[in-house]
Amino acid sequence: MKTIRTTPFITCVALLIALLPCVAPRLRHPLPAMKWGDFNVYFSGAVLVHEGLGSQLYTGADDGTDPQKKPARPGAPIDRAARSQGITGIDYYLYPPLLADMLVPLTYVGLRTAAHIWIVINLGLLLATAICLASVIRVRLVGLWTGLLLVGVICFSPVVDCISYGQITIFLLFLWALGTALYAKGYTTSSGIIFALAAAIKLTPAIVLIPFIVWRNWKWIISFLASFSAFTAATLYINAPSTLILYFRRITPAMSRSIPQIPNLSISSSTQLMIAALRGIPIFPDPAVLPAKVVLAGKTVSLLLTLALIFTIARLGQNLAMKSQIVVLALLALASPLLSPVSWLHAYAIAFVAFAVLWSEALRSRFSIPYLSLLTFASITVGSYAWLAMLLKVAHLRHDILTASLGLTQLIALCALVFYRLTGIGKKMQTPAIGEIAI
């Protein structure tokens, strides 16, 4: 049976449908409500480093239980640092030490000024991200499509969430876009350094090692590993070796169980919620401590998907054209939060790289209607608050199985998009030649 293909008009309509739920809320409320929860944690961690107490970054969070979403106990070093800046009700610092080290310069100007500087930095990074992505998809720097990229990334709901909480993920989005742009331009060593910095701040970007190993791009791999080692050495020097050892021995394993909550948009969490709902365990507002078998099931599904991703990329072989390699790197930006144990909405900010590349492809070539529908649905559920708001509303009505089903449907669609496009690279659904975007 002949596959029905898209036309430029149909694709533009689909893109408009995907953008409207993302952009419309910003027309009514241009600025998000500033909550600052995450930035306060980063800043308090930086205060500890500034005071020469970097070795105490994780004190109190190292008791073996999952420290996520758990307020720091009164008197803990991070709590004392926060209170010295007028912050109360702080959570534990759970990132690698490098992030706190990088923010030490902001501690010299005080919390209020630092917060304003942080907003300016993030807005600048969003502009830089749009420029990098314009380079990746090869559109004119000053023109309609670069402007559309800028509007899209500013209104992208995970990005809005990042601004609201003062999250670091906008910086990671920029690094992913920059690393991809540098690699596309042939700056292999620089690309490796940029991705290594992203992985040193938050470990999940290390997923990009998978394709480069398959492609046997030893120059990039050596650059990445050498740079990551250098960043690690810097943190060891600044904070003491015991800090990093504590992070990997006590903090990371405790966080790997996932947090089975509706806003945790990870495959592991959604699988656990689905099983819990089927077993009659209430999942709203928060489920009780789940049985070990349920936790294991969620982790197993996530692991199997990770192995399937590695297998799929490996099957593509090492001789992919550059345009196909860029698509793989972009898709990993979407796969990374899916496979992470914990991915709140802001974690999907880096997925904007994937959507920018995939929509650029769709506007340049004729893909199948099912693929375009999948891309549109994925863009709406990630790019706007609509899907998450519906999930929470249904959950509030105590429709647990329906809530779990809707949550899992969204993530299955995102997984399907990743694997469908990856599989298409190896078939006749090839990456189109990069030219003018059709209108």
DONUSE-604953 format. One record per residue (C-alpha): x, y, z. Coordinates in steps of 0.05 Angstrom, whole numbers, padded with zeros to 5 digits, always signed. Each point is the difference from the previous one (the first is absolute). Layout:
<atoms>
      X      Y      Z
      X      Y      Z
...
</atoms>
This chain:
<atoms>
      X      Y      Z
 +00000 +00000 +00000
 +00027 +00068 -00020
 +00021 +00045 +00058
 -00034 +00068 +00002
 +00054 +00054 +00002
 -00003 +00070 +00027
 +00002 +00064 -00040
 +00033 +00066 +00021
 -00069 +00029 +00015
 -00021 -00058 +00045
 +00067 +00003 +00036
 -00006 +00075 +00013
 -00070 -00010 +00027
 +00025 -00056 +00046
 +00057 +00045 +00024
 -00050 +00056 +00015
 -00043 -00049 +00039
 +00061 -00022 +00040
 +00022 +00072 +00014
 -00066 +00031 +00021
 -00008 -00036 +00068
 +00072 +00018 +00014
 -00003 +00073 -00019
 -00071 +00019 +00020
 +00012 -00001 +00076
 +00058 +00047 -00008
 -00044 +00051 -00035
 -00043 +00005 +00062
 +00056 -00009 +00051
 +00066 +00020 -00032
 +00040 -00010 +00064
 -00005 -00063 +00042
 -00010 +00002 +00075
 +00070 -00001 +00030
 +00008 -00055 +00052
 +00076 -00004 +00003
 +00001 -00067 +00036
 +00056 -00032 -00042
 +00042 +00063 -00006
 -00002 +00009 +00076
 +00029 -00070 +00007
 +00056 +00014 -00051
 +00016 +00066 +00032
 +00002 -00029 +00070
 +00047 -00055 -00025
 +00044 +00054 -00031
 +00001 +00037 +00067
 +00027 -00063 +00033
 +00055 -00005 -00053
 +00015 +00074 +00007
 +00009 -00010 +00075
 +00048 -00059 -00011
 -00052 -00051 +00021
 -00009 -00035 -00067
 +00013 -00067 +00035
 -00067 +00010 +00037
 -00044 +00009 -00062
 -00035 -00067 +00011
 +00001 -00004 +00075
 -00070 -00021 +00023
 -00019 -00028 -00068
 +00046 -00060 +00008
 -00041 -00043 +00047
 -00016 -00052 -00054
 -00072 +00022 -00012
 -00022 +00037 -00062
 +00016 +00073 +00015
 -00042 +00028 -00058
 -00059 +00045 +00017
 +00021 -00004 +00073
 +00012 +00065 +00039
 +00068 +00007 +00031
 +00000 -00013 +00074
 +00009 +00062 +00043
 +00072 +00011 +00017
 +00027 -00038 -00060
 +00057 +00037 -00035
 -00043 +00016 -00061
 -00055 +00026 +00046
 +00049 +00044 +00038
 +00027 +00028 -00065
 -00070 +00014 -00025
 -00022 +00035 +00065
 +00062 +00044 -00003
 -00029 +00027 -00066
 -00071 +00007 +00026
 -00025 -00064 -00032
 -00045 -00047 +00041
 -00027 -00068 -00018
 +00058 -00022 -00044
 +00006 -00068 -00033
 +00065 -00040 -00003
 +00052 +00014 -00054
 +00000 -00062 -00045
 +00039 +00019 -00062
 +00074 -00016 -00012
 +00045 +00050 +00036
 +00020 +00037 -00064
 -00065 +00039 -00004
 +00010 +00029 +00069
 +00072 +00015 -00017
 -00020 +00037 -00063
 -00049 +00045 +00037
 +00048 +00024 +00053
 +00011 +00067 -00036
 -00074 +00016 +00010
 +00008 -00006 +00076
 +00041 +00064 +00000
 -00061 +00042 -00019
 -00052 -00028 +00046
 -00062 -00041 -00013
 -00047 +00053 -00028
 +00050 +00027 -00051
 +00023 -00070 -00017
 -00072 -00020 -00016
 -00007 +00058 -00048
 +00066 -00017 -00033
 -00023 -00072 -00006
 -00062 +00021 -00039
 +00041 +00043 -00047
 +00049 -00057 -00011
 -00057 -00048 -00016
 -00032 +00047 -00049
 +00067 +00009 -00034
 +00009 -00075 -00003
 -00068 -00008 -00033
 +00021 +00049 -00054
 +00066 -00036 -00009
 -00038 -00067 -00003
 -00044 +00026 -00057
 +00063 +00024 -00037
 +00033 -00068 +00009
 -00061 -00038 -00024
 -00007 +00047 -00060
 +00071 -00022 -00018
 -00018 -00074 +00010
 -00062 +00003 -00045
 +00034 +00049 -00047
 -00047 +00059 -00003
 +00020 +00072 -00006
 +00021 +00031 +00066
 -00045 +00060 -00011
 -00065 -00024 -00027
 -00069 -00030 +00012
 +00023 -00069 +00022
 +00052 +00023 +00050
 -00053 +00046 +00029
 -00047 -00059 +00004
 +00054 -00040 +00035
 +00009 +00056 +00051
 -00075 +00007 +00013
 -00007 -00076 +00005
 +00056 -00009 +00050
 -00022 +00059 +00044
 -00072 -00026 +00002
 +00018 -00074 +00006
 -00032 -00020 +00066
 +00060 -00039 +00028
 +00041 +00063 -00012
 -00052 +00044 +00034
 +00003 -00049 +00059
 +00076 +00007 +00001
 -00006 +00076 +00005
 -00053 -00005 +00054
 +00042 -00045 +00045
 +00068 +00028 -00019
 +00018 -00068 -00029
 +00067 -00015 -00033
 -00031 -00039 -00058
 +00000 +00061 -00046
 +00076 +00000 +00004
 -00001 -00075 -00017
 -00046 +00015 -00059
 +00049 +00052 -00025
 +00059 -00048 +00009
 -00037 -00055 -00038
 -00017 +00048 -00057
 +00071 +00029 -00001
 +00033 -00069 +00002
 -00044 -00024 -00057
 +00013 +00063 -00042
 +00076 -00005 +00010
 -00001 -00074 -00020
 -00042 +00016 -00062
 +00052 +00053 -00020
 +00058 -00049 +00009
 +00026 +00026 +00067
 +00004 -00070 +00030
 +00046 +00015 +00058
 -00039 +00062 +00022
 -00065 -00040 -00004
 +00028 -00053 +00046
 +00021 +00053 +00050
 -00069 +00032 +00001
 -00037 -00066 +00010
 +00050 -00019 +00054
 -00017 +00064 +00037
 -00074 -00016 -00005
 +00013 -00070 +00027
 +00043 +00027 +00057
 -00058 +00046 +00022
 -00053 -00054 -00007
 +00018 -00072 -00017
 -00056 -00015 -00050
 +00032 +00036 -00060
 +00053 -00055 +00001
 -00050 -00040 -00041
 +00030 +00032 -00062
 +00060 -00046 +00009
 -00042 -00057 -00029
 -00002 +00023 -00073
 +00072 +00024 +00000
 +00023 -00068 +00023
 -00041 -00032 -00056
 +00028 +00049 -00051
 +00070 -00013 +00027
 +00014 +00074 +00003
 +00060 -00006 +00045
 +00019 +00073 -00006
 -00067 +00021 +00030
 +00002 -00055 +00053
 +00070 +00018 +00023
 -00019 +00074 +00003
 -00062 -00016 +00041
 +00035 -00047 +00049
 +00061 +00045 +00008
 -00044 +00061 +00013
 -00046 -00037 +00047
 +00062 -00024 +00038
 +00025 +00072 +00003
 -00066 +00026 +00028
 +00000 -00057 +00050
 +00071 +00017 +00022
 -00021 +00073 +00009
 -00058 -00021 +00046
 +00047 -00046 +00039
 +00048 +00058 +00010
 -00054 +00050 +00021
 -00043 -00045 +00044
 +00044 -00057 +00023
 -00002 -00071 -00029
 -00047 -00024 +00055
 -00056 +00044 -00028
 -00001 -00033 -00069
 +00008 -00069 +00031
 -00059 +00014 +00045
 -00042 +00023 -00059
 +00011 -00063 -00040
 -00002 -00049 +00059
 -00059 +00027 +00040
 -00039 +00053 -00039
 -00005 -00028 -00071
 -00021 -00071 +00021
 -00053 +00027 +00047
 -00030 +00043 -00056
 -00003 -00057 -00050
 -00065 -00029 +00028
 -00040 +00054 -00036
 -00056 +00041 +00032
 -00068 -00030 -00017
 -00039 +00065 -00007
 -00044 +00024 -00057
 +00044 +00061 -00018
 +00061 -00046 -00005
 -00001 -00011 -00075
 +00048 -00059 -00004
 -00013 -00070 -00027
 +00020 -00030 +00067
 -00048 +00042 +00041
 -00059 -00007 -00048
 +00009 -00076 -00002
 -00001 -00003 +00076
 -00062 +00044 +00003
 -00036 -00044 -00051
 +00015 -00063 +00039
 -00019 +00034 +00066
 -00066 +00023 -00029
 -00016 -00069 -00027
 +00014 -00029 +00069
 -00047 +00050 +00033
 +00054 +00043 +00032
 -00021 +00074 -00001
 +00047 +00041 -00043
 -00025 +00070 +00017
 +00024 +00044 +00032
 +00059 -00047 +00013
 -00001 -00076 +00004
 +00022 -00036 +00062
 +00068 -00033 +00000
 -00005 -00048 -00058
 +00018 -00073 +00006
 +00071 -00018 -00022
 -00027 -00040 -00059
 -00037 +00060 -00027
 +00063 +00043 +00005
 +00040 -00054 -00034
 -00050 -00005 -00056
 +00006 +00074 -00015
 +00076 -00003 +00000
 -00002 -00062 -00044
 -00043 +00033 -00053
 +00046 +00060 -00001
 +00061 -00045 -00006
 -00031 -00040 -00057
 -00017 +00063 -00038
 +00072 +00025 +00010
 +00027 -00066 -00028
 -00049 +00005 -00058
 +00024 +00070 -00014
 +00073 -00023 +00000
 -00018 -00058 -00046
 -00038 +00045 -00048
 +00057 +00050 -00005
 +00050 -00057 -00008
 -00040 -00029 -00058
 +00006 +00066 -00038
 +00074 -00014 -00006
 +00060 +00045 +00002
 -00005 +00031 -00069
 -00059 +00046 +00009
 +00000 +00066 -00038
 +00010 +00062 +00043
 -00073 +00021 -00009
 -00023 -00067 +00029
 +00050 +00004 +00057
 -00030 +00068 +00019
 -00069 -00031 +00002
 +00026 -00055 +00047
 +00031 +00052 +00047
 -00065 +00040 +00000
 -00042 -00061 +00015
 +00044 -00017 +00059
 -00019 +00068 +00029
 -00071 -00026 +00003
 +00018 -00070 +00023
 +00044 +00023 +00057
 -00056 +00026 +00047
 -00044 -00059 -00020
 +00050 -00050 +00026
 +00023 +00039 +00061
 -00029 -00023 +00067
 -00027 +00069 +00014
 -00022 +00050 -00053
 -00045 +00057 +00022
 -00027 +00043 -00057
 +00061 +00046 +00000
 +00045 -00059 -00016
 -00031 -00001 -00070
 +00029 +00068 -00017
 +00057 -00035 -00036
 -00052 -00036 -00043
 -00009 +00066 -00038
 +00061 -00020 -00040
 -00036 -00062 -00025
 -00064 +00037 -00017
 +00038 +00055 -00038
 +00036 -00052 -00042
 -00060 -00044 -00012
 -00046 +00057 -00021
 +00054 +00027 -00045
 +00002 -00068 -00034
 -00075 -00003 -00005
 -00003 +00068 -00034
 +00053 -00020 -00051
 -00025 -00069 -00019
 -00063 -00042 -00008
 -00007 -00048 +00059
 -00059 -00045 +00014
 -00064 +00027 +00032
 +00007 -00047 +00060
 +00071 +00026 +00014
 -00023 +00073 -00005
 -00058 -00015 +00046
 +00047 -00032 +00050
 +00048 +00059 -00003
 -00058 +00049 +00010
 -00028 -00038 +00059
 +00068 -00005 +00032
 +00013 +00074 -00010
 -00065 +00019 +00033
 +00006 -00046 +00060
 +00072 +00022 +00015
 -00002 +00072 -00024
 -00063 +00023 +00036
 -00029 -00008 +00070
 -00065 -00028 -00028
 +00016 -00074 +00007
 +00029 +00005 +00070
 -00058 +00043 +00022
 -00049 -00052 -00026
 +00038 -00055 +00036
 -00003 +00037 +00066
 -00074 +00016 -00010
 -00018 -00072 -00015
 +00043 -00023 +00059
 -00036 +00049 +00046
 -00065 -00035 -00019
 +00031 -00065 +00025
 -00001 -00034 -00068
 +00066 -00035 +00015
 +00002 -00051 -00057
 -00021 +00053 -00050
 +00053 +00048 +00027
 +00055 -00052 -00004
 -00023 -00020 -00070
 +00002 +00072 -00025
 +00069 +00011 +00030
 +00027 -00063 -00030
 -00032 +00016 -00067
 +00038 +00065 -00005
 +00067 -00033 +00015
 -00014 -00059 -00046
 -00014 +00051 -00056
 +00067 +00034 +00015
 +00036 -00067 -00002
 -00036 -00018 -00064
 +00023 +00066 -00032
 +00072 -00014 +00019
 +00001 -00071 -00025
 -00042 +00013 -00061
 +00047 +00054 -00024
 +00063 -00038 +00018
 -00026 -00061 -00038
 -00018 +00044 -00059
 +00072 +00023 -00007
 +00020 -00071 -00019
 -00058 -00008 -00049
 -00026 +00040 -00059
 -00029 +00052 +00048
 +00067 +00035 -00005
 +00021 +00066 +00029
 -00015 +00051 -00054
 +00054 +00042 -00031
 +00006 +00066 +00036
 -00026 +00057 -00043
 -00052 +00054 +00004
 -00059 -00013 +00045
 -00062 -00006 -00043
 -00060 +00043 +00016
</atoms>
